[in-house]
């Protein structure tokens, strides 16, 4: 209980939003987001039409892309059941195992590698025979290790009528070997508070990357064997090994490029494909990153200007931001950020360029986008509290990405078709973004120095050509996506004759997991992939709610918890996001939470000590007062965690059960919520 309680307090919901598609970021001195692929400039995008129409079928319809002929017949892949090597999400039925495959399919005597697989079982009494196979982003993203944090919030609905399969792709996560680069992660932490230039920072990162490269080679890993085509062959083998005649591909971010590779190389057995935040095979990521990022920033500025409340509260947002960028570049500040899982805190240098990087990363998330104007204006006033909370969560990206796999894929499949001078020129064309992009060796021209000595397998021309297919495909794009813009989804749809393209307002990267409307469209498509899914809900979607309403009247209603054997009151309309944990807002960035739980056979002092330890408090809080209610004497405590106020109440009943009430709130709302929510919760809470 304590572990889950502490995770909620430090924004476990934010982690659920940031640990999937957006996980290709290198742990640079200022953490930056994933390095997905990008396309030609699209300029400043206008808001999407309320109800986008599916792409018309080209005439004549395209034929499938020719499948490359393998030079050798690979050894037989082998499936074996095994214990899950990750924490199983609460309430889920999961079977696990390993698929053993050749590391290099072109060599008959190749060593083998093992892919860890989790099969999440549907509770349906009459399940469909075709499961969903989820293709993680990256390249290099780890799918399974963080699954206990994110599955129930992001993917549980997909289990309504189908099994849902997740796999750590070759070279990632819990698969063996994993091409992790702890040398790079360690350096990222070391440089967090250093004020160094772009060139020096890049040089240090390259040294760490090459140290990782040398170690992986010394371990006998063939870095040339980790490609999208090999990934695709692995997954085709997995389908056959598990005995499925058909399945449905669900790719997000880099997972969409992998899905296109499977459609091209192994079209057999694919019932349908979902491409969410599309990375086209034929486009150059590195020349397009600056323009794609600039487009998303303009969508943010124009979205706020078009919203009367936002424009009134945060006028002239673009000029305000870049004034702050100049000021912070001239006079950086130190902020304290905290890793939400370890509770370790770090001083981090924030300059103007790292602020730009933070905003770029934040544009991935539909949950974070609405608070960006507020964060920008807070920064102007020297307030970085919300920024620091989110930036702390970004630290986790380094823990859930296998950078070696990312470099093997990008060096083999992107760089052979890219030009260093063109990449540098693309960044120079956007000076407001140039230093941020150049500081990241997986976003800017620094990737060429990495790839010169990485030893990746240089791809053939087919890895730079559009994939043509008649497989039923749903393509999703987000208006605010800073890395895979809507134009990319439209481009891919032109070569998929049986495709439906939909654009969603107000969301960024990872559309399908950004709200009820896109999720309902995806589920409708899965029911009948040959028919255009019902997308009428898009017309009801609005842009981000940039100005939060916090003055709504609070009405308390009764609740009972079988989990804890307690009853009491909670605010009407607040959502129970975990047993006994009620969040005010649907957004993970509304920090207001009331927690009411019970711990049998535990003294208040023990529970307070455990709670203090879990929250990373240096000292156990001192009592701030008492309150008598329902025959119990409550001891009240006050403390602060990551800029948020925590009010805690503990009381022990006659049976030896300690009752807990905890309110988390921002300073400006604390007094009102204390009177309207915290004290009434204490007065009403009973056990038994």
C-alpha positions as CSV (number, residue, x, y, z in Angstrom):
1,X,0.0,0.0,0.0
2,X,2.7,2.5,0.9
3,X,4.5,2.1,-2.4
4,X,1.4,2.7,-4.4
5,X,0.4,5.6,-2.1
6,X,3.8,7.3,-2.6
7,X,3.6,6.8,-6.3
8,X,0.3,8.5,-6.5
9,X,1.5,11.4,-4.5
10,X,4.4,12.0,-6.8
11,X,2.3,11.9,-10.0
12,X,2.2,8.3,-11.1
13,X,-0.4,9.4,-13.6
14,X,2.2,11.6,-15.3
15,X,4.4,8.6,-15.7
16,X,1.7,6.7,-17.3
17,X,1.5,9.3,-20.0
18,X,5.2,9.7,-20.7
19,X,6.6,6.2,-20.6
20,X,5.4,4.7,-23.9
21,X,5.6,6.2,-27.4
22,X,7.7,9.1,-26.3
23,X,10.6,7.1,-25.1
24,X,13.5,7.5,-27.4
25,X,15.2,10.3,-25.6
26,X,18.9,10.4,-24.8
27,X,19.6,11.4,-21.2
28,X,21.3,14.6,-22.1
29,X,22.1,17.3,-19.5
30,X,18.5,18.5,-20.0
31,X,16.4,15.5,-20.7
32,X,15.0,15.6,-24.2
33,X,12.2,13.5,-25.9
34,X,12.2,10.6,-28.3
35,X,13.9,10.6,-31.6
36,X,11.2,9.4,-33.9
37,X,11.2,10.1,-37.7
38,X,10.1,13.2,-39.5
39,X,9.0,14.3,-42.9
40,X,9.1,17.3,-45.2
41,X,8.1,20.7,-43.8
42,X,4.4,21.3,-43.4
43,X,4.5,24.9,-42.1
44,X,2.1,26.2,-39.5
45,X,-0.8,23.8,-39.4
46,X,-4.3,25.1,-39.1
47,X,-6.7,23.4,-36.7
48,X,-8.0,20.1,-38.2
49,X,-11.5,19.8,-39.6
50,X,-14.0,18.6,-37.0
51,X,-14.6,15.3,-38.8
52,X,-11.7,14.3,-41.0
53,X,-12.6,12.1,-43.9
54,X,-10.8,8.8,-44.6
55,X,-8.4,8.8,-47.5
56,X,-9.9,7.9,-50.8
57,X,-8.6,4.8,-52.4
58,X,-6.0,5.6,-55.0
59,X,-6.7,4.5,-58.6
60,X,-5.4,2.0,-59.4
61,X,-5.0,0.6,-55.9
62,X,-1.3,0.0,-55.1
63,X,0.1,-3.5,-55.0
64,X,2.0,-4.7,-52.0
65,X,5.6,-3.7,-51.8
66,X,7.8,-6.6,-53.0
67,X,9.1,-8.8,-50.2
68,X,12.9,-9.1,-50.1
69,X,14.1,-12.6,-50.8
70,X,16.1,-14.1,-47.8
71,X,19.5,-15.4,-48.6
72,X,19.4,-18.1,-46.0
73,X,16.6,-20.1,-44.3
74,X,16.8,-19.2,-40.6
75,X,16.9,-21.8,-37.9
76,X,13.6,-22.6,-36.3
77,X,12.5,-20.2,-33.7
78,X,11.4,-21.7,-30.4
79,X,8.7,-20.6,-27.9
80,X,8.9,-21.5,-24.2
81,X,6.7,-20.5,-21.3
82,X,8.4,-18.7,-18.4
83,X,7.6,-16.5,-15.4
84,X,6.9,-12.9,-16.1
85,X,10.0,-10.8,-15.4
86,X,8.0,-7.7,-14.8
87,X,5.4,-6.7,-12.1
88,X,2.0,-7.7,-13.3
89,X,-0.6,-4.9,-13.3
90,X,-3.3,-5.2,-10.7
91,X,-6.2,-7.4,-11.7
92,X,-4.6,-8.7,-15.0
93,X,-4.2,-12.3,-16.1
94,X,-0.9,-12.5,-17.9
95,X,1.0,-15.4,-19.4
96,X,4.7,-15.0,-20.2
97,X,7.5,-16.6,-22.1
98,X,10.5,-16.3,-24.3
99,X,10.9,-16.6,-28.1
100,X,14.4,-17.8,-29.0
101,X,15.4,-16.5,-32.5
102,X,18.7,-16.2,-34.5
103,X,20.6,-13.0,-33.8
104,X,21.6,-12.9,-37.4
105,X,19.2,-14.6,-39.8
106,X,21.7,-14.5,-42.7
107,X,24.1,-16.8,-40.8
108,X,23.2,-20.5,-40.4
109,X,25.3,-20.8,-37.3
110,X,24.2,-17.5,-35.7
111,X,24.0,-17.2,-32.0
112,X,20.5,-17.0,-30.6
113,X,18.8,-14.2,-28.6
114,X,15.6,-14.3,-26.5
115,X,12.6,-12.0,-26.6
116,X,10.5,-11.6,-23.5
117,X,6.8,-11.7,-24.2
118,X,3.7,-10.9,-22.1
119,X,0.2,-12.2,-23.2
120,X,-2.5,-10.2,-21.4
121,X,-5.7,-12.3,-21.4
122,X,-9.1,-10.9,-22.1
123,X,-11.8,-11.5,-19.5
124,X,-14.3,-12.1,-22.3
125,X,-16.2,-15.4,-22.3
126,X,-16.2,-15.4,-26.1
127,X,-12.9,-13.8,-27.2
128,X,-12.0,-13.0,-30.8
129,X,-9.4,-15.4,-32.1
130,X,-7.1,-12.6,-33.4
131,X,-5.2,-10.8,-30.6
132,X,-3.6,-7.4,-30.7
133,X,0.2,-7.2,-30.9
134,X,1.6,-3.9,-29.5
135,X,4.7,-2.5,-31.2
136,X,6.6,-0.2,-28.9
137,X,8.1,3.1,-29.9
138,X,11.7,4.1,-30.0
139,X,13.5,2.5,-31.6
140,X,14.7,1.0,-28.4
141,X,11.7,1.6,-26.2
142,X,11.2,-1.0,-23.4
143,X,7.6,-2.2,-23.4
144,X,7.4,-4.6,-20.5
145,X,9.4,-3.2,-17.6
146,X,7.1,-0.1,-17.0
147,X,3.9,-2.0,-17.8
148,X,2.8,-2.2,-14.1
149,X,2.7,1.6,-14.1
150,X,0.9,2.2,-17.3
151,X,-1.1,-0.8,-18.5
152,X,-4.4,-0.4,-16.7
153,X,-4.6,3.3,-17.6
154,X,-3.5,3.0,-21.2
155,X,-4.2,-0.4,-22.5
156,X,-6.8,-2.3,-20.4
157,X,-9.7,-1.3,-22.6
158,X,-8.1,-3.2,-25.5
159,X,-8.8,-6.4,-23.5
160,X,-12.6,-6.2,-23.9
161,X,-12.7,-8.9,-26.5
162,X,-9.1,-9.7,-27.4
163,X,-5.8,-10.8,-25.9
164,X,-3.2,-8.1,-25.9
165,X,0.4,-9.1,-26.5
166,X,3.4,-7.0,-25.5
167,X,7.0,-7.9,-26.4
168,X,10.3,-6.4,-25.7
169,X,11.7,-6.2,-29.2
170,X,15.2,-7.6,-29.9
171,X,17.8,-5.6,-28.1
172,X,15.4,-3.9,-25.6
173,X,14.1,-4.2,-22.1
174,X,13.8,-7.6,-20.6
175,X,14.9,-9.4,-23.8
176,X,18.3,-10.9,-23.9
177,X,20.6,-9.2,-24.7
178,X,19.4,-5.7,-24.1
179,X,21.4,-3.0,-25.7
180,X,21.2,-0.6,-22.8
181,X,23.7,2.2,-22.4
182,X,24.1,2.9,-18.7
183,X,27.2,4.9,-19.5
184,X,25.0,7.5,-21.3
185,X,22.4,7.5,-18.5
186,X,25.1,8.1,-15.8
187,X,26.5,11.0,-17.8
188,X,23.1,12.5,-18.1
189,X,22.7,12.6,-14.4
190,X,26.2,14.0,-13.9
191,X,25.6,16.8,-16.3
192,X,22.2,17.9,-14.9
193,X,23.6,20.8,-13.0
194,X,26.5,21.7,-15.3
195,X,26.5,24.9,-17.3
196,X,28.4,23.7,-20.4
197,X,28.2,24.6,-24.0
198,X,26.6,22.6,-26.8
199,X,29.9,21.4,-28.3
200,X,31.4,20.3,-25.0
201,X,28.2,18.6,-23.9
202,X,27.9,16.8,-27.2
203,X,31.6,15.7,-27.0
204,X,31.0,14.2,-23.6
205,X,27.9,12.4,-24.7
206,X,29.7,10.9,-27.7
207,X,32.5,9.6,-25.4
208,X,29.8,7.9,-23.3
209,X,28.1,6.5,-26.4
210,X,31.3,5.0,-27.7
211,X,32.1,3.5,-24.3
212,X,28.7,1.8,-24.5
213,X,29.5,0.7,-28.1
214,X,32.8,-0.8,-27.1
215,X,31.3,-2.7,-24.1
216,X,28.5,-4.2,-26.2
217,X,31.0,-5.4,-28.8
218,X,33.2,-6.9,-26.1
219,X,30.1,-8.8,-24.8
220,X,29.9,-10.4,-28.3
221,X,26.8,-8.5,-29.5
222,X,26.6,-8.1,-33.3
223,X,25.3,-4.6,-33.5
224,X,24.6,-5.0,-37.2
225,X,21.9,-7.6,-36.5
226,X,19.5,-5.2,-34.7
227,X,17.3,-3.8,-37.5
228,X,13.6,-3.2,-38.2
229,X,13.6,-6.1,-40.8
230,X,15.0,-8.5,-38.2
231,X,12.5,-7.2,-35.7
232,X,9.7,-7.8,-38.2
233,X,10.9,-11.4,-38.8
234,X,11.0,-12.0,-35.1
235,X,7.4,-10.9,-34.7
236,X,6.2,-13.0,-37.7
237,X,7.9,-16.0,-36.0
238,X,6.1,-15.1,-32.7
239,X,2.7,-15.2,-34.4
240,X,3.4,-18.6,-35.8
241,X,5.0,-19.9,-32.6
242,X,1.9,-18.9,-30.6
243,X,-0.4,-20.5,-33.1
244,X,-2.4,-17.5,-34.3
245,X,-3.7,-17.6,-37.9
246,X,-4.2,-13.8,-37.7
247,X,-3.5,-10.9,-35.5
248,X,-3.9,-7.1,-35.4
249,X,-0.8,-4.9,-35.5
250,X,-0.9,-1.8,-33.2
251,X,2.1,0.4,-33.7
252,X,2.8,3.6,-31.9
253,X,5.6,6.0,-33.1
254,X,8.6,3.9,-34.2
255,X,6.2,1.0,-33.8
256,X,4.4,2.4,-36.9
257,X,7.6,2.1,-38.9
258,X,8.0,-1.5,-37.6
259,X,4.4,-2.2,-38.5
260,X,5.0,-1.0,-42.1
261,X,8.0,-3.2,-42.3
262,X,5.9,-6.2,-41.2
263,X,3.3,-5.3,-43.7
264,X,5.9,-5.2,-46.4
265,X,8.0,-8.3,-45.4
266,X,5.4,-10.5,-43.8
267,X,1.9,-9.5,-44.8
268,X,0.5,-13.0,-44.2
269,X,-1.5,-13.3,-41.0
270,X,-2.2,-9.6,-40.6
271,X,-6.0,-8.9,-40.1
272,X,-5.6,-5.2,-39.5
273,X,-3.1,-2.5,-38.7
274,X,-3.3,0.6,-36.4
275,X,-0.7,3.2,-37.1
276,X,-0.7,5.8,-34.3
277,X,1.6,8.8,-34.8
278,X,3.1,7.7,-38.0
279,X,6.8,7.4,-38.9
280,X,7.0,6.9,-42.7
281,X,9.7,4.6,-43.9
282,X,10.6,6.8,-46.9
283,X,11.2,10.1,-45.0
284,X,14.3,11.7,-43.4
285,X,13.8,12.2,-39.7
286,X,16.8,14.3,-39.1
287,X,16.2,17.0,-41.7
288,X,12.6,17.3,-40.6
289,X,12.9,17.5,-36.8
290,X,13.4,21.3,-36.7
291,X,10.5,22.1,-39.0
292,X,8.2,19.6,-37.3
293,X,9.0,20.9,-33.9
294,X,8.5,24.5,-35.0
295,X,5.1,23.6,-36.5
296,X,4.0,22.2,-33.1
297,X,5.1,25.3,-31.3
298,X,3.1,27.4,-33.7
299,X,0.1,25.3,-33.1
300,X,0.5,25.9,-29.3
301,X,0.9,29.7,-29.8
302,X,-2.1,29.9,-32.2
303,X,-4.2,27.6,-30.1
304,X,-3.8,29.8,-27.0
305,X,-4.4,33.0,-29.0
306,X,-7.6,31.6,-30.4
307,X,-8.9,30.6,-27.0
308,X,-10.4,33.7,-25.3
309,X,-9.6,32.6,-21.8
310,X,-6.0,31.6,-22.7
311,X,-5.4,34.8,-24.7
312,X,-6.6,36.9,-21.8
313,X,-4.6,35.0,-19.2
314,X,-1.4,34.4,-21.3
315,X,-1.3,37.0,-24.1
316,X,1.5,37.2,-26.7
317,X,2.7,33.8,-25.7
318,X,5.3,33.3,-28.4
319,X,7.1,36.6,-27.7
320,X,6.9,36.0,-23.9
321,X,8.4,32.5,-24.3
322,X,11.4,33.6,-26.4
323,X,12.1,36.6,-24.1
324,X,12.3,34.1,-21.3
325,X,14.6,31.8,-23.4
326,X,17.0,34.7,-23.9
327,X,16.9,35.7,-20.2
328,X,17.6,32.1,-19.1
329,X,20.4,31.6,-21.6
330,X,22.0,34.8,-20.1
331,X,21.2,33.8,-16.5
332,X,20.4,30.1,-16.0
333,X,18.7,29.0,-12.8
334,X,19.0,25.8,-10.7
335,X,15.8,23.9,-10.0
336,X,15.3,20.8,-7.9
337,X,13.8,17.8,-9.7
338,X,12.9,14.4,-8.3
339,X,12.9,11.0,-9.8
340,X,9.3,9.9,-9.0
341,X,10.2,6.2,-8.5
342,X,13.4,6.5,-6.5
343,X,12.5,9.8,-4.8
344,X,16.1,10.9,-5.3
345,X,16.3,14.7,-5.9
346,X,18.8,16.5,-8.1
347,X,19.8,20.1,-8.9
348,X,19.2,20.7,-12.6
349,X,20.4,23.7,-14.6
350,X,17.6,25.3,-16.5
351,X,18.7,27.7,-19.3
352,X,16.7,28.9,-22.3
353,X,17.6,26.1,-24.6
354,X,16.7,23.5,-22.0
355,X,13.4,25.2,-21.5
356,X,12.8,24.8,-25.3
357,X,13.7,21.1,-24.9
358,X,11.3,20.7,-22.0
359,X,8.4,22.3,-24.0
360,X,9.2,20.1,-27.0
361,X,9.0,17.0,-24.9
362,X,5.8,18.2,-23.2
363,X,4.1,18.7,-26.6
364,X,3.9,14.9,-26.9
365,X,1.4,14.6,-24.1
366,X,-2.3,15.6,-24.3
367,X,-2.2,15.9,-20.5
368,X,0.6,18.3,-20.3
369,X,-0.2,20.6,-23.3
370,X,-3.0,22.5,-21.5
371,X,-0.6,23.7,-18.7
372,X,2.2,24.9,-21.0
373,X,1.0,28.5,-21.3
374,X,0.8,28.6,-17.5
375,X,4.3,27.1,-17.2
376,X,5.7,29.7,-19.6
377,X,4.2,32.6,-17.7
378,X,5.2,31.1,-14.3
379,X,8.8,30.9,-15.7
380,X,8.6,34.6,-16.4
381,X,7.8,35.2,-12.7
382,X,10.6,32.8,-11.6
383,X,8.2,30.0,-10.6
384,X,9.3,26.6,-11.9
385,X,7.4,24.3,-9.6
386,X,5.2,22.6,-12.2
387,X,8.0,22.5,-14.7
388,X,10.2,20.7,-12.1
389,X,7.5,18.2,-11.3
390,X,7.2,17.2,-15.0
391,X,10.9,17.4,-15.6
392,X,11.5,14.9,-12.8
393,X,9.2,12.4,-14.5
394,X,11.2,12.9,-17.7
395,X,14.2,11.4,-15.9
396,X,12.6,8.0,-16.1
397,X,12.9,8.0,-19.9
398,X,16.5,7.1,-19.6
399,X,15.6,4.0,-17.6
400,X,13.2,2.6,-20.1
401,X,15.0,2.9,-23.4
402,X,17.8,0.7,-24.8
403,X,20.0,3.3,-26.6
404,X,22.2,0.8,-28.3
405,X,19.2,-0.6,-30.2
406,X,18.2,2.9,-31.1
407,X,21.5,3.6,-32.6
408,X,21.7,0.3,-34.5
409,X,18.4,1.0,-36.2
410,X,18.9,4.7,-36.9
411,X,22.5,4.3,-38.1
412,X,21.5,1.5,-40.4
413,X,18.1,2.8,-41.7
414,X,18.1,6.6,-41.5
415,X,21.7,7.9,-41.8
416,X,22.5,6.1,-45.1
417,X,19.7,8.1,-46.7
418,X,20.5,11.4,-44.9
419,X,23.1,14.2,-45.4
420,X,25.0,15.8,-42.5
421,X,25.1,19.3,-44.2
422,X,21.4,19.2,-44.9
423,X,20.6,18.2,-41.3
424,X,22.8,21.0,-39.9
425,X,21.1,23.5,-42.3
426,X,17.7,22.4,-41.3
427,X,18.5,23.2,-37.6
428,X,20.1,26.6,-38.6
429,X,16.8,27.5,-40.3
430,X,15.2,27.5,-36.9
431,X,17.6,29.3,-34.6
432,X,15.2,29.3,-31.7
433,X,15.5,25.5,-31.7
434,X,19.0,25.0,-33.0
435,X,21.0,24.7,-29.7
436,X,18.4,22.3,-28.3
437,X,18.5,20.1,-31.4
438,X,22.3,20.2,-31.8
439,X,22.8,19.2,-28.1
440,X,21.1,15.9,-28.6
441,X,23.1,13.2,-30.5
442,X,19.8,11.4,-31.4
443,X,18.1,14.5,-32.8
444,X,20.6,16.6,-34.6
445,X,23.8,16.3,-36.7
446,X,25.6,14.6,-33.9
447,X,24.0,11.3,-35.0
448,X,26.5,11.2,-37.9
449,X,29.5,11.1,-35.5
450,X,27.7,8.2,-33.7
451,X,27.0,6.3,-36.8
452,X,30.4,6.6,-38.3
453,X,31.8,4.1,-35.8
454,X,28.7,2.3,-34.6
455,X,28.9,-0.7,-36.9
456,X,25.2,-0.9,-37.9
457,X,24.1,-2.8,-41.0
458,X,23.6,-0.3,-43.8
459,X,20.2,-0.8,-45.2
460,X,19.3,-1.4,-48.9
461,X,17.2,1.1,-50.8
462,X,14.0,-0.7,-49.8
463,X,14.3,0.9,-46.3
464,X,13.9,4.3,-47.9
465,X,10.9,3.5,-50.1
466,X,7.2,3.9,-49.2
467,X,5.3,0.7,-48.2
468,X,2.4,-0.2,-50.5
469,X,-0.4,-2.4,-49.1
470,X,-4.0,-3.3,-49.3
471,X,-4.3,-4.4,-45.6
472,X,-7.0,-2.7,-43.7
473,X,-5.3,0.1,-41.8
474,X,-6.4,2.9,-39.4
475,X,-4.1,5.9,-39.3
476,X,-4.2,8.4,-36.3
477,X,-2.6,11.8,-36.1
478,X,-2.5,14.4,-33.3
479,X,-2.7,18.1,-34.0
480,X,0.1,19.1,-31.6
481,X,2.4,16.2,-32.3
482,X,6.0,17.7,-32.4
483,X,7.8,14.7,-34.0
484,X,5.4,12.8,-36.3
485,X,3.1,15.5,-37.7
486,X,-0.3,14.9,-39.3
487,X,1.2,15.4,-42.8
488,X,3.1,12.1,-42.2
489,X,0.0,10.2,-41.5
490,X,-1.6,11.6,-44.7
491,X,1.5,10.7,-46.7
492,X,1.5,7.1,-45.6
493,X,-2.3,6.8,-46.2
494,X,-1.8,7.6,-49.9
495,X,0.0,4.2,-50.3
496,X,-2.3,2.1,-48.3
497,X,-5.4,1.6,-50.4
498,X,-7.7,0.3,-47.6
499,X,-6.8,2.9,-45.0
500,X,-8.7,5.5,-43.0
501,X,-6.9,8.6,-41.9
502,X,-8.1,10.6,-38.9
503,X,-6.7,13.7,-37.2
504,X,-7.6,14.6,-33.6
505,X,-7.6,18.2,-32.2
506,X,-5.9,19.1,-29.0
507,X,-3.7,16.0,-28.7
508,X,0.0,15.3,-29.4
509,X,1.9,12.0,-29.8
510,X,0.2,8.7,-29.0
511,X,-3.3,9.6,-30.0
512,X,-5.0,6.3,-29.2
513,X,-4.1,6.6,-25.5
514,X,-5.0,10.3,-25.2
515,X,-8.7,10.2,-24.6
516,X,-12.0,8.4,-24.9
517,X,-12.8,9.5,-28.4
518,X,-9.7,8.2,-30.2
519,X,-9.9,5.0,-28.1
520,X,-13.5,4.4,-29.1
521,X,-12.6,4.9,-32.8
522,X,-9.8,2.3,-32.5
523,X,-12.1,-0.2,-30.8
524,X,-14.7,0.3,-33.5
525,X,-12.1,-0.3,-36.2
526,X,-11.0,-3.5,-34.5
527,X,-14.5,-4.8,-34.6
528,X,-14.7,-4.3,-38.4
529,X,-11.5,-3.2,-40.1
530,X,-13.1,-3.2,-43.5
531,X,-15.6,-0.4,-42.6
532,X,-14.8,3.2,-41.8
533,X,-15.0,3.5,-38.0
534,X,-17.5,5.9,-36.4
535,X,-15.5,9.0,-35.8
536,X,-18.3,11.4,-35.1
537,X,-16.9,12.0,-31.6
538,X,-14.1,14.1,-33.2
539,X,-16.7,16.9,-33.8
540,X,-17.2,17.1,-30.0
541,X,-13.5,17.4,-29.2
542,X,-12.2,20.9,-28.4
543,X,-8.7,22.3,-28.1
544,X,-6.8,22.0,-24.8
545,X,-8.4,23.6,-21.8
546,X,-5.5,26.1,-21.2
547,X,-7.1,27.8,-18.2
548,X,-8.1,25.5,-15.4
549,X,-11.3,26.1,-13.5
550,X,-10.8,25.5,-9.7
551,X,-13.8,27.3,-8.2
552,X,-16.5,24.8,-8.8
553,X,-18.7,24.1,-5.7
554,X,-17.7,20.9,-3.8
555,X,-20.5,18.5,-2.9
556,X,-19.6,15.6,-0.7
557,X,-21.1,12.1,-1.3
558,X,-20.8,8.9,0.7
559,X,-18.4,6.1,-0.3
560,X,-17.6,2.6,1.0
561,X,-14.4,0.7,0.3
562,X,-14.4,-3.1,0.6
563,X,-10.7,-3.1,0.0
564,X,-10.0,-1.2,3.3
565,X,-13.2,-1.8,5.2
566,X,-13.9,1.8,5.6
567,X,-16.7,4.3,4.7
568,X,-16.8,8.1,4.5
569,X,-17.3,11.0,2.1
570,X,-15.6,12.2,-1.0
571,X,-16.2,15.1,-3.4
572,X,-18.8,14.3,-6.0
573,X,-17.3,13.8,-9.4
574,X,-13.7,13.1,-8.3
575,X,-12.3,9.9,-9.8
576,X,-11.1,6.9,-7.9
577,X,-7.8,6.3,-9.7
578,X,-6.6,3.7,-7.3
579,X,-8.2,2.1,-4.2
580,X,-8.9,4.9,-1.8
581,X,-7.3,7.5,-4.0
582,X,-9.6,10.2,-5.4
583,X,-8.3,12.7,-8.0
584,X,-10.2,15.9,-8.7
585,X,-9.3,16.3,-12.3
586,X,-9.3,14.0,-15.3
587,X,-5.9,15.4,-16.1
588,X,-2.9,13.9,-14.4
589,X,-1.6,17.5,-14.0
590,X,-4.3,18.5,-11.6
591,X,-2.4,17.8,-8.4
592,X,-5.4,17.8,-6.1
593,X,-5.9,14.3,-4.5
594,X,-7.7,13.0,-1.4
595,X,-6.6,9.6,-0.1
596,X,-8.6,7.6,2.5
597,X,-7.2,4.2,3.4
598,X,-6.6,1.9,6.4
599,X,-3.7,-0.3,7.6
600,X,-4.6,-3.2,10.0
601,X,-2.3,-4.0,12.8
602,X,-0.2,-0.9,12.1
603,X,0.4,1.9,14.6
604,X,0.1,5.5,13.4
605,X,3.8,6.1,14.2
606,X,4.8,3.1,12.0
607,X,2.6,4.2,9.1
608,X,3.9,7.8,9.4
609,X,7.5,6.6,9.3
610,X,6.8,4.4,6.3
611,X,5.0,7.2,4.5
612,X,7.8,9.7,5.3
613,X,10.4,7.2,3.9
614,X,8.4,6.6,0.8
615,X,8.1,10.3,0.1
616,X,11.8,10.9,0.6
617,X,11.3,13.2,3.6
618,X,14.5,13.9,5.5
619,X,12.6,14.0,8.8
620,X,9.2,12.6,10.0
621,X,6.7,15.5,10.3
622,X,5.9,16.8,13.7
623,X,2.3,16.8,14.9
624,X,0.6,20.1,14.0
625,X,-2.6,19.5,16.0
626,X,-5.4,17.0,16.8
627,X,-9.1,16.5,16.0
628,X,-11.7,14.4,17.6
629,X,-14.4,12.7,15.4
630,X,-16.5,9.5,15.6
631,X,-14.8,8.5,18.8
632,X,-11.3,8.7,17.3
633,X,-8.5,11.1,18.1
634,X,-6.8,12.2,14.9
635,X,-3.3,13.6,14.8
636,X,-2.7,16.1,12.1
637,X,0.5,16.7,10.2
638,X,1.7,19.1,7.5
639,X,4.6,18.7,5.0
640,X,5.6,19.6,1.5
641,X,6.7,17.3,-1.3
642,X,7.9,18.7,-4.7
643,X,6.2,22.0,-4.1
644,X,2.8,20.5,-3.1
645,X,1.3,20.7,0.3
646,X,0.4,17.5,2.1
647,X,-2.1,17.5,5.0
648,X,-2.1,14.1,6.8
649,X,-4.4,12.8,9.5
650,X,-3.9,9.5,11.3
651,X,-6.0,7.7,14.0
652,X,-6.1,4.2,15.4
653,X,-9.3,2.4,16.2
654,X,-10.0,-0.1,18.9
655,X,-9.1,-3.0,16.6
656,X,-5.6,-1.7,16.0
657,X,-6.3,-0.4,12.5
658,X,-4.8,2.9,11.6
659,X,-6.9,5.2,9.4
660,X,-5.3,7.6,7.0
661,X,-6.6,10.7,5.4
662,X,-4.2,12.6,3.1
663,X,-4.9,15.7,1.0
664,X,-2.4,16.9,-1.7
665,X,-3.0,20.4,-2.9
666,X,-1.2,23.4,-4.4
667,X,-0.5,26.3,-1.9
668,X,-3.0,28.6,-3.5
669,X,-5.9,26.2,-3.0
670,X,-4.8,24.5,0.2
671,X,-6.9,26.5,2.7
672,X,-10.2,26.2,0.8
673,X,-9.7,22.5,0.2
674,X,-8.6,21.9,3.8
675,X,-12.0,23.2,5.0
676,X,-14.2,21.8,2.2
677,X,-12.6,18.4,1.8
678,X,-9.9,17.4,4.3
679,X,-11.7,18.1,7.6
680,X,-15.1,16.7,6.5
681,X,-13.3,13.5,5.3
682,X,-11.8,13.1,8.8
683,X,-15.1,13.7,10.5
684,X,-16.9,11.1,8.4
685,X,-14.3,8.3,8.1
686,X,-15.1,5.1,10.0
687,X,-13.9,1.5,9.8
688,X,-15.7,-1.8,10.2
